[in-house]
């Protein structure tokens, strides 16, 4: 199908004053997309507590027997049982620019959206685009670069970008709605984690801090390149991890930060967790940028939303643990007997392979009754 356009006419926006007067064409080097948006990547997500309030106004609706994953466990996608031992996975994700380069923005947004399919243990089948563009502010050609970036990641994932929908809006927005398929025996849900499970995280933390530093013009090119490369990397290892006996739960770590997504896993499965902070990898330069005051607002909003449930040292550690990730890694919970197999698979893919923590039974005494404790 064609990309349909629905046009609106906003009265004014921060991006309107940034219009390039008299310019009808410019090179990628001229464009700094992050100047045209108030947020960046998954840091644009509505804070968990605010979202909870909004969702509480929804009625539960009629029961659908074939819907086996819905809203109840805060999973990454919906899953419908096809009745043949497999399920259809349906998900969507979109956001505003986290990098300046249009093509790279498209690639990151697409990789982030497809990640939900992998986090459920599935493989993607097809994607359609969700695209918003400030027509009076940025050239159509620039929008085309974003779309091509998204298409190129879909190609890497082995799926078509088969259409989509577009609107004229004040800030650039791009993402995908993705459909996938999963053998139900490999389906991964937050509720599947079990006490004693070993935790792995397949990408370093710190994307939010680095992107905030970039937006303020202080980031080292090598540090930015490392984070951008990670954000463009598909989490395709998820389907292989899901096939390992003893892998009980997976989720991708995105806008709610490591603590937020681990908390969802704990709440869904009725468990608690302890994190070994020394084993959690971070991107180079993150601690320095934090010391310089480059902290994304999303990190503080995240802590404000769920801080009562976690025990994490104040300062850099807390901001890192709550740092909103964009196209972050997979958080994997696996039985101790199968942890080595997971470790070997991650190592063979060049991914972080050190265990970062473990799941605990609910009721085990943690400090001040918290659900998650971070230990350095």
DRENTOR-429348 format. One line per 2 residues: number of its first residue (from 1); for each residue x, z, y of C-alpha. Coordinates in Angstrom, 1 decimal. Each point is the difference from the previous one (the first is absolute). Layout:
N
NUM	X Z Y ~ ...;
//
This chain:
376
1	0.0 0.0 0.0 ~ 1.1 -0.4 3.6;
3	1.2 2.8 2.3 ~ -3.2 0.7 2.0;
5	0.3 1.1 3.6 ~ -2.4 2.4 1.7;
7	0.8 0.2 3.8 ~ -0.6 3.0 2.2;
9	0.9 0.5 3.6 ~ 1.5 3.5 0.7;
11	-0.1 0.9 3.7 ~ 3.6 1.2 0.1;
13	2.8 1.4 -2.2 ~ 3.6 1.2 0.3;
15	1.1 -3.4 -1.4 ~ -1.8 -2.0 2.7;
17	2.5 1.2 2.7 ~ 2.9 -1.2 -2.2;
19	-1.2 -3.6 0.0 ~ 2.8 -2.6 0.4;
21	-1.4 -1.8 3.0 ~ 0.6 -3.8 0.1;
23	1.5 0.1 -3.6 ~ -1.6 -2.2 -2.6;
25	2.8 0.2 -2.6 ~ 2.9 2.3 -0.8;
27	2.5 0.6 -2.8 ~ -0.1 2.9 -2.5;
29	2.9 1.6 1.9 ~ -2.2 0.3 3.1;
31	-2.7 1.9 -1.8 ~ -0.1 3.8 -0.4;
33	-3.3 0.6 -1.8 ~ 0.3 3.8 0.1;
35	-0.5 -0.2 3.8 ~ -3.5 -1.4 -0.6;
37	-1.4 3.0 -2.0 ~ -0.5 3.7 0.5;
39	0.9 0.8 -3.6 ~ 2.3 -1.2 -2.7;
41	-0.6 -0.9 -3.6 ~ -1.6 2.7 -2.2;
43	0.6 2.5 2.9 ~ -3.2 -1.5 1.4;
45	-2.0 1.7 -2.8 ~ -2.7 2.4 1.1;
47	1.2 3.6 -0.8 ~ -1.3 1.3 -3.3;
49	-2.1 2.8 1.5 ~ -1.7 -2.3 2.4;
51	-0.6 -2.6 -2.7 ~ -1.5 2.7 -2.2;
53	-2.5 0.9 2.8 ~ -1.0 -3.6 0.3;
55	-0.5 -0.5 -3.7 ~ -2.1 3.1 -0.3;
57	-2.7 -1.8 1.9 ~ -0.3 -2.6 -2.8;
59	-2.7 0.4 -2.6 ~ 1.2 -0.2 -3.6;
61	-2.3 -2.9 -0.9 ~ -1.3 -1.1 -3.4;
63	2.2 0.5 -3.1 ~ 1.8 -3.1 -1.2;
65	1.0 0.5 -3.7 ~ 2.7 -2.7 0.1;
67	1.7 1.5 3.0 ~ 2.7 2.2 -1.6;
69	2.1 0.7 3.2 ~ -1.7 0.5 3.3;
71	0.2 2.4 2.9 ~ 0.0 3.3 -1.9;
73	3.7 0.3 -0.8 ~ 1.6 -1.7 3.2;
75	1.6 -2.7 -2.1 ~ 1.8 -3.1 1.3;
77	-2.7 -2.4 -1.1 ~ -3.4 -0.4 -1.6;
79	-0.2 -1.1 -3.7 ~ -2.9 -1.6 -1.8;
81	-0.2 0.0 -3.8 ~ -0.4 -3.6 -1.3;
83	-1.0 1.2 -3.4 ~ 2.8 -1.8 -1.8;
85	2.7 2.7 0.2 ~ 1.1 -1.0 3.5;
87	-1.1 0.8 3.5 ~ -0.1 -1.8 3.3;
89	1.9 1.7 2.8 ~ -1.2 -0.5 3.6;
91	1.9 1.3 3.1 ~ 0.6 -0.8 3.6;
93	2.6 1.0 2.6 ~ 0.9 -1.1 3.5;
95	1.7 1.3 3.1 ~ 1.8 -0.8 3.3;
97	3.6 -1.2 0.3 ~ 2.8 2.3 -1.2;
99	2.7 -2.5 0.8 ~ 0.5 -2.5 2.8;
101	0.5 -3.2 -2.1 ~ -3.3 -1.6 -0.8;
103	1.0 -1.5 -3.4 ~ 1.4 3.3 -1.1;
105	-3.1 1.9 1.1 ~ -2.1 -2.3 -2.1;
107	2.2 0.6 -3.0 ~ 0.0 3.8 0.3;
109	-3.8 0.1 0.5 ~ -0.6 -2.1 -3.1;
111	2.4 1.9 -2.1 ~ -1.6 3.3 1.1;
113	-3.5 -1.3 -1.0 ~ 1.0 -1.4 -3.4;
115	1.7 3.4 -0.8 ~ -3.3 1.6 -0.6;
117	-0.5 -2.3 -3.0 ~ 3.3 1.0 -1.5;
119	-0.6 3.7 0.7 ~ -3.1 -0.2 -2.2;
121	2.1 -1.5 -2.8 ~ -1.3 -3.5 0.4;
123	1.1 -3.5 1.0 ~ -1.4 -1.9 3.0;
125	-2.1 -3.1 -0.5 ~ -1.0 -1.3 3.5;
127	0.1 1.1 3.7 ~ -1.9 -0.9 3.1;
129	1.2 0.8 3.5 ~ -1.3 2.4 2.7;
131	1.2 -1.3 3.3 ~ -0.5 1.1 3.6;
133	1.8 -1.7 2.9 ~ 0.0 0.5 3.8;
135	-0.5 -3.7 0.8 ~ 0.4 0.3 3.7;
137	3.2 1.9 -0.3 ~ 2.0 -1.5 -2.9;
139	0.3 -3.6 -1.0 ~ -1.8 -1.4 -3.1;
141	3.4 -1.1 -1.3 ~ 1.2 3.6 -0.2;
143	-3.2 0.9 -2.0 ~ 0.9 -2.8 -2.4;
145	3.4 1.6 -0.6 ~ -1.7 3.2 -1.0;
147	-2.3 -1.8 -2.4 ~ 2.8 -1.9 -1.5;
149	1.9 3.3 -0.6 ~ -3.0 1.3 -1.8;
151	-0.3 -3.1 -2.1 ~ 3.7 0.1 -1.0;
153	-0.4 3.5 -1.4 ~ -3.1 -1.0 -1.9;
155	2.1 -2.8 -1.5 ~ 2.6 2.5 -1.1;
157	-2.7 2.0 -1.6 ~ -1.2 -3.1 -1.8;
159	-3.4 -0.2 1.7 ~ -1.7 -2.3 2.5;
161	-1.0 1.0 3.5 ~ -3.4 -1.7 -0.5;
163	-1.7 0.5 3.4 ~ -1.1 2.8 2.2;
165	-1.7 1.0 3.3 ~ 1.3 0.1 3.5;
167	-1.1 1.5 3.4 ~ 1.2 -0.1 3.6;
169	1.0 3.6 0.7 ~ 2.1 2.0 2.5;
171	2.9 0.7 -2.4 ~ 1.6 -2.0 -2.9;
173	-1.3 1.1 -3.4 ~ 0.8 -1.4 -3.4;
175	-0.5 1.0 -3.6 ~ -1.6 -1.1 -3.2;
177	-2.9 0.7 -2.3 ~ 1.4 -0.3 -3.5;
179	-1.5 -0.3 -3.4 ~ 1.9 0.9 -3.2;
181	-0.5 0.7 -3.7 ~ 1.1 2.9 -2.2;
183	-0.2 0.8 -3.7 ~ -2.1 3.2 0.1;
185	2.5 1.8 -2.3 ~ 2.6 -0.4 2.8;
187	-2.3 0.9 2.9 ~ 1.7 2.6 2.3;
189	-2.1 2.4 2.0 ~ 0.8 3.0 2.2;
191	-2.0 2.2 -2.3 ~ 2.3 -0.8 -3.0;
193	2.9 2.2 1.0 ~ 0.7 2.9 -2.4;
195	1.8 3.3 0.3 ~ 3.7 -0.4 -0.9;
197	0.1 -3.7 1.0 ~ 3.3 -1.1 1.6;
199	-0.3 -1.8 3.4 ~ 1.8 -3.1 1.1;
201	0.0 -1.9 3.3 ~ 1.1 -3.6 0.0;
203	1.0 -0.5 3.7 ~ 1.8 2.1 2.6;
205	-1.9 1.8 2.7 ~ 0.3 -0.4 3.8;
207	-1.7 -3.3 0.9 ~ -2.2 1.7 2.6;
209	3.0 1.6 1.8 ~ 2.0 -3.2 -0.1;
211	-2.9 -2.1 1.3 ~ -0.6 2.5 2.8;
213	3.7 -0.2 0.9 ~ -0.2 -3.8 0.0;
215	-3.0 0.0 2.3 ~ 2.0 2.1 2.5;
217	3.0 -2.4 -0.2 ~ 2.5 2.4 -1.6;
219	0.2 -1.0 -3.6 ~ 3.3 -1.3 -1.6;
221	-0.5 -3.5 -1.4 ~ 1.3 0.9 -3.5;
223	-2.4 3.0 -0.2 ~ -3.0 -2.2 1.0;
225	1.0 -2.7 -2.4 ~ 0.1 2.4 -2.9;
227	-3.5 1.3 0.8 ~ -1.4 -3.4 0.6;
229	1.4 -1.3 -3.3 ~ -1.6 2.9 -1.8;
231	-3.4 -0.6 1.6 ~ 0.1 -3.6 -1.1;
233	0.8 0.9 -3.7 ~ -2.9 -0.3 -2.3;
235	-0.8 3.1 -2.2 ~ -0.4 -2.3 -3.0;
237	1.7 2.5 -2.2 ~ -3.3 1.9 0.0;
239	-1.5 -2.1 -2.8 ~ 3.0 0.7 -2.2;
241	0.0 3.7 0.8 ~ -3.7 0.2 -0.9;
243	0.7 -1.4 -3.4 ~ 2.4 2.8 -0.8;
245	-1.5 2.6 -2.3 ~ -0.2 3.4 1.9;
247	-0.4 -1.5 3.5 ~ -3.2 1.9 1.1;
249	-0.4 -0.8 3.7 ~ 1.3 -2.3 2.7;
251	-0.7 -0.5 3.7 ~ 1.9 -1.8 2.8;
253	1.3 2.1 2.9 ~ -1.2 -1.4 3.2;
255	-1.6 1.2 3.3 ~ -0.7 3.6 -1.1;
257	3.6 0.6 -0.9 ~ 1.5 1.4 -3.2;
259	-1.7 3.3 0.3 ~ -3.4 -1.5 0.8;
261	0.0 -2.3 -3.0 ~ 1.4 2.6 -2.3;
263	-2.7 2.4 1.2 ~ -2.7 -2.6 -0.9;
265	1.5 -0.2 -3.5 ~ 0.0 3.8 -0.3;
267	-3.6 0.3 1.2 ~ -1.2 -2.8 -2.2;
269	1.7 1.4 -3.2 ~ -0.5 3.7 0.7;
271	3.7 0.7 0.1 ~ 2.7 1.2 2.4;
273	3.5 -1.3 0.6 ~ 3.6 0.9 0.9;
275	2.3 -2.5 1.7 ~ 3.8 0.1 -0.2;
277	0.9 -1.1 3.5 ~ 3.6 -0.6 -0.9;
279	-1.1 -2.8 -2.4 ~ -2.2 -1.8 2.5;
281	1.9 -3.1 1.4 ~ -0.2 -0.9 3.7;
283	1.1 -3.0 2.0 ~ 3.4 0.3 1.7;
285	-0.3 1.2 3.6 ~ -3.4 1.7 -0.3;
287	1.3 3.5 0.6 ~ 1.9 -1.1 3.1;
289	-3.0 -1.8 1.4 ~ -2.1 3.1 -0.6;
291	2.5 2.1 1.8 ~ -0.3 -2.4 3.0;
293	-3.7 0.6 0.1 ~ -1.3 -3.1 -1.7;
295	-2.9 1.4 -1.9 ~ -3.1 -2.1 -0.7;
297	-3.3 1.6 1.2 ~ -1.4 -0.7 -3.5;
299	2.4 2.5 -1.5 ~ -1.4 2.8 2.2;
301	-3.6 -1.1 -0.5 ~ 0.5 0.0 -3.8;
303	1.4 3.5 0.0 ~ -2.9 1.1 2.2;
305	-2.4 -1.4 -2.5 ~ 1.4 1.5 -3.2;
307	2.7 2.5 1.0 ~ -2.0 3.0 -1.3;
309	0.5 -1.3 -3.5 ~ 3.8 -0.5 0.1;
311	3.0 2.2 0.4 ~ 2.8 -2.2 1.6;
313	2.8 1.3 2.3 ~ -0.8 -0.7 3.7;
315	2.0 -2.6 1.8 ~ 1.6 -3.1 -1.5;
317	-1.1 0.7 -3.5 ~ -3.6 0.5 0.9;
319	-0.1 -3.2 2.1 ~ 1.7 -2.0 -2.7;
321	-2.4 1.4 -2.7 ~ -3.0 -1.0 2.2;
323	1.6 -3.2 1.4 ~ -2.5 -2.9 -0.3;
325	1.5 -2.7 -2.3 ~ -0.9 -3.7 0.2;
327	0.3 -1.8 -3.3 ~ 1.6 3.1 -1.5;
329	1.0 0.7 -3.6 ~ -2.0 1.0 -3.0;
331	-0.5 3.6 -0.8 ~ 0.0 0.4 -3.8;
333	-1.0 2.9 -2.1 ~ 1.3 -0.2 -3.6;
335	0.2 2.3 -3.0 ~ 3.5 1.6 -0.3;
337	0.5 -1.7 -3.5 ~ -0.3 -3.4 1.7;
339	1.8 0.7 3.2 ~ 3.3 -1.6 -1.2;
341	-1.8 -3.3 -0.7 ~ -1.4 0.0 3.5;
343	3.4 0.9 1.4 ~ 1.7 -2.9 -1.9;
345	-2.6 -2.5 1.1 ~ 0.4 1.0 3.7;
347	3.8 -0.1 -0.3 ~ -0.1 -3.5 -1.6;
349	-2.0 -1.2 3.1 ~ 2.4 1.6 2.5;
351	-2.6 2.5 1.1 ~ 0.4 3.8 0.7;
353	0.0 1.6 -3.5 ~ 0.5 3.7 0.5;
355	-3.0 2.3 -0.8 ~ -1.2 1.5 3.3;
357	-2.3 2.8 -1.3 ~ -2.5 1.0 -2.6;
359	-3.7 0.8 -0.3 ~ -1.2 3.6 -0.6;
361	-3.2 1.4 -1.4 ~ -2.5 1.1 2.6;
363	0.2 3.7 0.4 ~ 3.7 0.3 -0.4;
365	1.2 2.3 2.8 ~ 1.5 -2.0 2.9;
367	0.9 1.3 3.5 ~ -3.1 1.1 1.9;
369	-2.3 -1.8 -2.4 ~ 1.2 -3.5 1.0;
371	-0.7 -3.0 -2.2 ~ 3.5 -1.6 0.5;
373	3.3 1.7 0.7 ~ 3.1 -1.9 1.2;
375	3.3 1.6 -1.2 ~ 3.4 -1.1 1.4;
//
